[in-house]
Amino acid sequence: MENSNNIIILEDEHGCSIEFEVIDVFEFEGITFFALLECMPEGQETDEVLIMKVEGDIDSEEAELVMVEDEDLLQRAFDEFVRRDEEADE
């Protein structure tokens, strides 16, 4: 996982690099989550937010962003992201 400003580069299951903008990092239920938007080519936009969790110590080189496999946890984390986003808009 590379990090430069608010852009991180992740590899998909095929080894292709994809750039994401970090739009939020938050603690929820004792887990650190990242809310990401895929960086699209100029003229294209996406509003699909990807929620991933940090596995390992976030302050170490060993930390990894991983998919949230538990659908209930993913929904709760997404709801928390939406709540935080709406609160920030106020």
N, CA, C and O atoms as a GROMACS GRO file, in nm:
protein
  360
    1MET      N    1   0.085  -0.117   0.000
    1MET     CA    2   0.000   0.000   0.000
    1MET      C    3   0.090   0.123   0.000
    1MET      O    4   0.166   0.145   0.094
    2GLU      N    5   0.080   0.203  -0.105
    2GLU     CA    6   0.154   0.328  -0.112
    2GLU      C    7   0.062   0.442  -0.074
    2GLU      O    8  -0.060   0.434  -0.094
    3ASN      N    9   0.119   0.549  -0.018
    3ASN     CA   10   0.038   0.663   0.022
    3ASN      C   11   0.110   0.791  -0.016
    3ASN      O   12   0.224   0.814   0.026
    4SER      N   13   0.043   0.874  -0.093
    4SER     CA   14   0.096   1.005  -0.129
    4SER      C   15  -0.019   1.104  -0.120
    4SER      O   16  -0.112   1.099  -0.200
    5ASN      N   17  -0.012   1.196  -0.022
    5ASN     CA   18  -0.122   1.287   0.005
    5ASN      C   19  -0.247   1.206   0.034
    5ASN      O   20  -0.247   1.124   0.125
    6ASN      N   21  -0.354   1.228  -0.042
    6ASN     CA   22  -0.478   1.155  -0.020
    6ASN      C   23  -0.499   1.046  -0.123
    6ASN      O   24  -0.611   0.996  -0.136
    7ILE      N   25  -0.397   1.009  -0.196
    7ILE     CA   26  -0.406   0.906  -0.299
    7ILE      C   27  -0.328   0.783  -0.252
    7ILE      O   28  -0.214   0.793  -0.208
    8ILE      N   29  -0.393   0.667  -0.262
    8ILE     CA   30  -0.322   0.542  -0.235
    8ILE      C   31  -0.337   0.452  -0.357
    8ILE      O   32  -0.433   0.464  -0.433
    9ILE      N   33  -0.242   0.365  -0.374
    9ILE     CA   34  -0.243   0.272  -0.486
    9ILE      C   35  -0.256   0.131  -0.430
    9ILE      O   36  -0.174   0.088  -0.349
   10LEU      N   37  -0.359   0.061  -0.474
   10LEU     CA   38  -0.384  -0.076  -0.432
   10LEU      C   39  -0.377  -0.167  -0.553
   10LEU      O   40  -0.398  -0.124  -0.666
   11GLU      N   41  -0.347  -0.292  -0.528
   11GLU     CA   42  -0.345  -0.391  -0.637
   11GLU      C   43  -0.471  -0.476  -0.629
   11GLU      O   44  -0.511  -0.519  -0.520
   12ASP      N   45  -0.534  -0.500  -0.746
   12ASP     CA   46  -0.650  -0.588  -0.747
   12ASP      C   47  -0.605  -0.734  -0.753
   12ASP      O   48  -0.485  -0.761  -0.748
   13GLU      N   49  -0.698  -0.826  -0.764
   13GLU     CA   50  -0.665  -0.968  -0.761
   13GLU      C   51  -0.584  -1.013  -0.882
   13GLU      O   52  -0.527  -1.122  -0.882
   14HIS      N   53  -0.579  -0.928  -0.987
   14HIS     CA   54  -0.502  -0.960  -1.107
   14HIS      C   55  -0.364  -0.893  -1.109
   14HIS      O   56  -0.290  -0.906  -1.206
   15GLY      N   57  -0.332  -0.820  -1.001
   15GLY     CA   58  -0.204  -0.753  -0.992
   15GLY      C   59  -0.201  -0.616  -1.057
   15GLY      O   60  -0.094  -0.555  -1.070
   16CYS      N   61  -0.318  -0.566  -1.099
   16CYS     CA   62  -0.326  -0.433  -1.161
   16CYS      C   63  -0.333  -0.326  -1.053
   16CYS      O   64  -0.405  -0.342  -0.954
   17SER      N   65  -0.259  -0.217  -1.071
   17SER     CA   66  -0.260  -0.106  -0.976
   17SER      C   67  -0.379  -0.015  -1.003
   17SER      O   68  -0.407   0.021  -1.118
   18ILE      N   69  -0.449   0.022  -0.897
   18ILE     CA   70  -0.563   0.112  -0.906
   18ILE      C   71  -0.543   0.223  -0.805
   18ILE      O   72  -0.512   0.197  -0.689
   19GLU      N   73  -0.561   0.348  -0.848
   19GLU     CA   74  -0.548   0.463  -0.759
   19GLU      C   75  -0.682   0.495  -0.695
   19GLU      O   76  -0.787   0.494  -0.761
   20PHE      N   77  -0.676   0.523  -0.565
   20PHE     CA   78  -0.796   0.562  -0.490
   20PHE      C   79  -0.766   0.689  -0.414
   20PHE      O   80  -0.654   0.711  -0.368
   21GLU      N   81  -0.868   0.773  -0.400
   21GLU     CA   82  -0.860   0.890  -0.314
   21GLU      C   83  -0.917   0.851  -0.178
   21GLU      O   84  -1.026   0.795  -0.169
   22VAL      N   85  -0.843   0.881  -0.073
   22VAL     CA   86  -0.890   0.856   0.064
   22VAL      C   87  -0.982   0.972   0.101
   22VAL      O   88  -0.938   1.086   0.111
   23ILE      N   89  -1.111   0.941   0.122
   23ILE     CA   90  -1.206   1.047   0.156
   23ILE      C   91  -1.238   1.051   0.304
   23ILE      O   92  -1.294   1.149   0.354
   24ASP      N   93  -1.204   0.944   0.376
   24ASP     CA   94  -1.224   0.944   0.521
   24ASP      C   95  -1.146   0.826   0.582
   24ASP      O   96  -1.132   0.721   0.519
   25VAL      N   97  -1.098   0.846   0.702
   25VAL     CA   98  -1.037   0.740   0.783
   25VAL      C   99  -1.102   0.755   0.919
   25VAL      O  100  -1.101   0.862   0.979
   26PHE      N  101  -1.160   0.645   0.969
   26PHE     CA  102  -1.231   0.655   1.095
   26PHE      C  103  -1.223   0.525   1.173
   26PHE      O  104  -1.209   0.416   1.118
   27GLU      N  105  -1.233   0.541   1.307
   27GLU     CA  106  -1.238   0.428   1.399
   27GLU      C  107  -1.384   0.396   1.424
   27GLU      O  108  -1.466   0.485   1.448
   28PHE      N  109  -1.417   0.267   1.419
   28PHE     CA  110  -1.553   0.223   1.446
   28PHE      C  111  -1.547   0.081   1.498
   28PHE      O  112  -1.487  -0.007   1.437
   29GLU      N  113  -1.610   0.058   1.611
   29GLU     CA  114  -1.612  -0.074   1.675
   29GLU      C  115  -1.470  -0.130   1.694
   29GLU      O  116  -1.447  -0.250   1.679
   30GLY      N  117  -1.375  -0.040   1.726
   30GLY     CA  118  -1.238  -0.082   1.752
   30GLY      C  119  -1.155  -0.114   1.629
   30GLY      O  120  -1.045  -0.166   1.640
   31ILE      N  121  -1.208  -0.082   1.511
   31ILE     CA  122  -1.140  -0.111   1.384
   31ILE      C  123  -1.120   0.021   1.310
   31ILE      O  124  -1.208   0.108   1.313
   32THR      N  125  -1.005   0.037   1.243
   32THR     CA  126  -0.982   0.154   1.160
   32THR      C  127  -1.029   0.121   1.018
   32THR      O  128  -0.989   0.021   0.959
   33PHE      N  129  -1.114   0.208   0.965
   33PHE     CA  130  -1.167   0.192   0.830
   33PHE      C  131  -1.122   0.306   0.740
   33PHE      O  132  -1.103   0.419   0.786
   34PHE      N  133  -1.104   0.276   0.613
   34PHE     CA  134  -1.076   0.376   0.511
   34PHE      C  135  -1.196   0.379   0.417
   34PHE      O  136  -1.246   0.275   0.376
   35ALA      N  137  -1.242   0.499   0.384
   35ALA     CA  138  -1.344   0.518   0.281
   35ALA      C  139  -1.271   0.571   0.158
   35ALA      O  140  -1.204   0.673   0.164
   36LEU      N  141  -1.284   0.501   0.046
   36LEU     CA  142  -1.207   0.530  -0.075
   36LEU      C  143  -1.298   0.554  -0.195
   36LEU      O  144  -1.405   0.494  -0.207
   37LEU      N  145  -1.253   0.641  -0.285
   37LEU     CA  146  -1.315   0.661  -0.415
   37LEU      C  147  -1.209   0.632  -0.520
   37LEU      O  148  -1.097   0.682  -0.512
   38GLU      N  149  -1.244   0.552  -0.620
   38GLU     CA  150  -1.150   0.523  -0.727
   38GLU      C  151  -1.123   0.649  -0.808
   38GLU      O  152  -1.216   0.721  -0.844
   39CYS      N  153  -0.997   0.676  -0.837
   39CYS     CA  154  -0.959   0.790  -0.921
   39CYS      C  155  -0.993   0.752  -1.066
   39CYS      O  156  -0.941   0.654  -1.120
   40MET      N  157  -1.079   0.830  -1.125
   40MET     CA  158  -1.126   0.800  -1.260
   40MET      C  159  -1.054   0.889  -1.362
   40MET      O  160  -1.003   0.995  -1.327
   41PRO      N  161  -1.050   0.844  -1.488
   41PRO     CA  162  -0.992   0.929  -1.594
   41PRO      C  163  -1.069   1.061  -1.603
   41PRO      O  164  -1.186   1.068  -1.565
   42GLU      N  165  -1.002   1.164  -1.652
   42GLU     CA  166  -1.064   1.296  -1.664
   42GLU      C  167  -1.195   1.287  -1.741
   42GLU      O  168  -1.202   1.221  -1.845
   43GLY      N  169  -1.296   1.353  -1.689
   43GLY     CA  170  -1.427   1.353  -1.754
   43GLY      C  171  -1.519   1.242  -1.703
   43GLY      O  172  -1.638   1.241  -1.734
   44GLN      N  173  -1.466   1.150  -1.624
   44GLN     CA  174  -1.548   1.043  -1.567
   44GLN      C  175  -1.553   1.059  -1.415
   44GLN      O  176  -1.457   1.106  -1.354
   45GLU      N  177  -1.664   1.020  -1.356
   45GLU     CA  178  -1.679   1.027  -1.211
   45GLU      C  179  -1.742   0.899  -1.159
   45GLU      O  180  -1.809   0.827  -1.232
   46THR      N  181  -1.719   0.873  -1.033
   46THR     CA  182  -1.785   0.763  -0.964
   46THR      C  183  -1.829   0.811  -0.828
   46THR      O  184  -1.764   0.895  -0.766
   47ASP      N  185  -1.941   0.758  -0.781
   47ASP     CA  186  -1.984   0.789  -0.645
   47ASP      C  187  -1.988   0.661  -0.562
   47ASP      O  188  -2.048   0.658  -0.455
   48GLU      N  189  -1.923   0.556  -0.613
   48GLU     CA  190  -1.917   0.428  -0.542
   48GLU      C  191  -1.804   0.432  -0.440
   48GLU      O  192  -1.686   0.436  -0.474
   49VAL      N  193  -1.843   0.431  -0.313
   49VAL     CA  194  -1.747   0.437  -0.203
   49VAL      C  195  -1.707   0.294  -0.166
   49VAL      O  196  -1.791   0.207  -0.149
   50LEU      N  197  -1.576   0.273  -0.155
   50LEU     CA  198  -1.522   0.145  -0.113
   50LEU      C  199  -1.479   0.158   0.032
   50LEU      O  200  -1.397   0.244   0.065
   51ILE      N  201  -1.534   0.073   0.119
   51ILE     CA  202  -1.496   0.071   0.260
   51ILE      C  203  -1.402  -0.047   0.281
   51ILE      O  204  -1.437  -0.161   0.251
   52MET      N  205  -1.282  -0.019   0.332
   52MET     CA  206  -1.185  -0.124   0.362
   52MET      C  207  -1.140  -0.106   0.507
   52MET      O  208  -1.147   0.004   0.562
   53LYS      N  209  -1.092  -0.214   0.567
   53LYS     CA  210  -1.046  -0.205   0.705
   53LYS      C  211  -0.895  -0.227   0.710
   53LYS      O  212  -0.836  -0.292   0.623
   54VAL      N  213  -0.835  -0.172   0.815
   54VAL     CA  214  -0.692  -0.189   0.837
   54VAL      C  215  -0.671  -0.316   0.918
   54VAL      O  216  -0.733  -0.336   1.022
   55GLU      N  217  -0.582  -0.399   0.869
   55GLU     CA  218  -0.542  -0.519   0.942
   55GLU      C  219  -0.399  -0.498   0.988
   55GLU      O  220  -0.312  -0.466   0.908
   56GLY      N  221  -0.376  -0.515   1.117
   56GLY     CA  222  -0.244  -0.488   1.174
   56GLY      C  223  -0.239  -0.349   1.231
   56GLY      O  224  -0.338  -0.275   1.227
   57ASP      N  225  -0.125  -0.312   1.284
   57ASP     CA  226  -0.103  -0.181   1.346
   57ASP      C  227  -0.092  -0.075   1.238
   57ASP      O  228  -0.001  -0.080   1.155
   58ILE      N  229  -0.184   0.021   1.238
   58ILE     CA  230  -0.189   0.124   1.133
   58ILE      C  231  -0.059   0.205   1.126
   58ILE      O  232  -0.027   0.262   1.021
   59ASP      N  233   0.016   0.211   1.237
   59ASP     CA  234   0.139   0.289   1.239
   59ASP      C  235   0.262   0.209   1.197
   59ASP      O  236   0.374   0.260   1.202
   60SER      N  237   0.242   0.085   1.156
   60SER     CA  238   0.357   0.003   1.119
   60SER      C  239   0.359  -0.023   0.969
   60SER      O  240   0.260  -0.003   0.899
   61GLU      N  241   0.474  -0.069   0.922
   61GLU     CA  242   0.490  -0.106   0.781
   61GLU      C  243   0.407  -0.230   0.748
   61GLU      O  244   0.381  -0.258   0.631
   62GLU      N  245   0.367  -0.303   0.848
   62GLU     CA  246   0.294  -0.429   0.830
   62GLU      C  247   0.145  -0.408   0.805
   62GLU      O  248   0.076  -0.501   0.764
   63ALA      N  249   0.094  -0.288   0.827
   63ALA     CA  250  -0.049  -0.262   0.812
   63ALA      C  251  -0.094  -0.285   0.667
   63ALA      O  252  -0.024  -0.252   0.572
   64GLU      N  253  -0.212  -0.343   0.655
   64GLU     CA  254  -0.269  -0.372   0.524
   64GLU      C  255  -0.414  -0.328   0.520
   64GLU      O  256  -0.485  -0.337   0.620
   65LEU      N  257  -0.458  -0.280   0.404
   65LEU     CA  258  -0.600  -0.256   0.383
   65LEU      C  259  -0.659  -0.383   0.324
   65LEU      O  260  -0.607  -0.437   0.226
   66VAL      N  261  -0.767  -0.431   0.384
   66VAL     CA  262  -0.830  -0.554   0.336
   66VAL      C  263  -0.980  -0.530   0.320
   66VAL      O  264  -1.038  -0.441   0.382
   67MET      N  265  -1.041  -0.612   0.236
   67MET     CA  266  -1.185  -0.606   0.216
   67MET      C  267  -1.254  -0.648   0.345
   67MET      O  268  -1.201  -0.729   0.421
   68VAL      N  269  -1.373  -0.594   0.369
   68VAL     CA  270  -1.453  -0.632   0.484
   68VAL      C  271  -1.541  -0.748   0.439
   68VAL      O  272  -1.634  -0.730   0.361
   69GLU      N  273  -1.512  -0.867   0.489
   69GLU     CA  274  -1.584  -0.988   0.447
   69GLU      C  275  -1.721  -1.000   0.514
   69GLU      O  276  -1.815  -1.052   0.454
   70ASP      N  277  -1.733  -0.952   0.638
   70ASP     CA  278  -1.857  -0.961   0.715
   70ASP      C  279  -1.955  -0.855   0.663
   70ASP      O  280  -1.933  -0.735   0.684
   71GLU      N  281  -2.062  -0.898   0.596
   71GLU     CA  282  -2.158  -0.805   0.535
   71GLU      C  283  -2.223  -0.713   0.638
   71GLU      O  284  -2.246  -0.595   0.610
   72ASP      N  285  -2.253  -0.766   0.757
   72ASP     CA  286  -2.315  -0.684   0.861
   72ASP      C  287  -2.219  -0.575   0.909
   72ASP      O  288  -2.258  -0.459   0.924
   73LEU      N  289  -2.094  -0.612   0.931
   73LEU     CA  290  -1.993  -0.514   0.972
   73LEU      C  291  -1.973  -0.411   0.861
   73LEU      O  292  -1.962  -0.291   0.890
   74LEU      N  293  -1.968  -0.454   0.738
   74LEU     CA  294  -1.952  -0.362   0.625
   74LEU      C  295  -2.066  -0.261   0.622
   74LEU      O  296  -2.043  -0.141   0.603
   75GLN      N  297  -2.189  -0.308   0.640
   75GLN     CA  298  -2.305  -0.217   0.639
   75GLN      C  299  -2.298  -0.119   0.755
   75GLN      O  300  -2.325   0.000   0.737
   76ARG      N  301  -2.262  -0.167   0.874
   76ARG     CA  302  -2.251  -0.077   0.990
   76ARG      C  303  -2.141   0.028   0.967
   76ARG      O  304  -2.159   0.145   1.000
   77ALA      N  305  -2.028  -0.015   0.911
   77ALA     CA  306  -1.918   0.079   0.884
   77ALA      C  307  -1.960   0.181   0.778
   77ALA      O  308  -1.929   0.299   0.790
   78PHE      N  309  -2.032   0.134   0.675
   78PHE     CA  310  -2.079   0.228   0.572
   78PHE      C  311  -2.178   0.328   0.632
   78PHE      O  312  -2.171   0.447   0.602
   79ASP      N  313  -2.269   0.280   0.716
   79ASP     CA  314  -2.364   0.370   0.783
   79ASP      C  315  -2.291   0.474   0.867
   79ASP      O  316  -2.332   0.590   0.871
   80GLU      N  317  -2.184   0.433   0.935
   80GLU     CA  318  -2.103   0.526   1.014
   80GLU      C  319  -2.036   0.629   0.922
   80GLU      O  320  -2.031   0.747   0.955
   81PHE      N  321  -1.985   0.584   0.809
   81PHE     CA  322  -1.925   0.677   0.712
   81PHE      C  323  -2.029   0.781   0.667
   81PHE      O  324  -1.999   0.900   0.663
   82VAL      N  325  -2.150   0.735   0.633
   82VAL     CA  326  -2.256   0.827   0.587
   82VAL      C  327  -2.290   0.926   0.698
   82VAL      O  328  -2.306   1.045   0.672
   83ARG      N  329  -2.302   0.876   0.821
   83ARG     CA  330  -2.332   0.964   0.935
   83ARG      C  331  -2.225   1.071   0.950
   83ARG      O  332  -2.256   1.189   0.969
   84ARG      N  333  -2.099   1.030   0.942
   84ARG     CA  334  -1.987   1.125   0.956
   84ARG      C  335  -1.988   1.226   0.841
   84ARG      O  336  -1.962   1.345   0.862
   85ASP      N  337  -2.018   1.179   0.722
   85ASP     CA  338  -2.021   1.266   0.604
   85ASP      C  339  -2.134   1.370   0.617
   85ASP      O  340  -2.113   1.488   0.587
   86GLU      N  341  -2.250   1.327   0.662
   86GLU     CA  342  -2.362   1.419   0.680
   86GLU      C  343  -2.332   1.519   0.791
   86GLU      O  344  -2.368   1.636   0.781
   87GLU      N  345  -2.267   1.474   0.898
   87GLU     CA  346  -2.230   1.561   1.009
   87GLU      C  347  -2.130   1.667   0.962
   87GLU      O  348  -2.137   1.782   1.004
   88ALA      N  349  -2.038   1.628   0.875
   88ALA     CA  350  -1.937   1.722   0.823
   88ALA      C  351  -2.001   1.827   0.732
   88ALA      O  352  -1.953   1.940   0.724
   89ASP      N  353  -2.110   1.789   0.665
   89ASP     CA  354  -2.179   1.884   0.575
   89ASP      C  355  -2.256   1.990   0.650
   89ASP      O  356  -2.285   2.096   0.595
   90GLU      N  357  -2.289   1.963   0.778
   90GLU     CA  358  -2.368   2.059   0.857
   90GLU      C  359  -2.286   2.173   0.910
   90GLU      O  360  -2.338   2.261   0.977
   0.00000   0.00000   0.00000
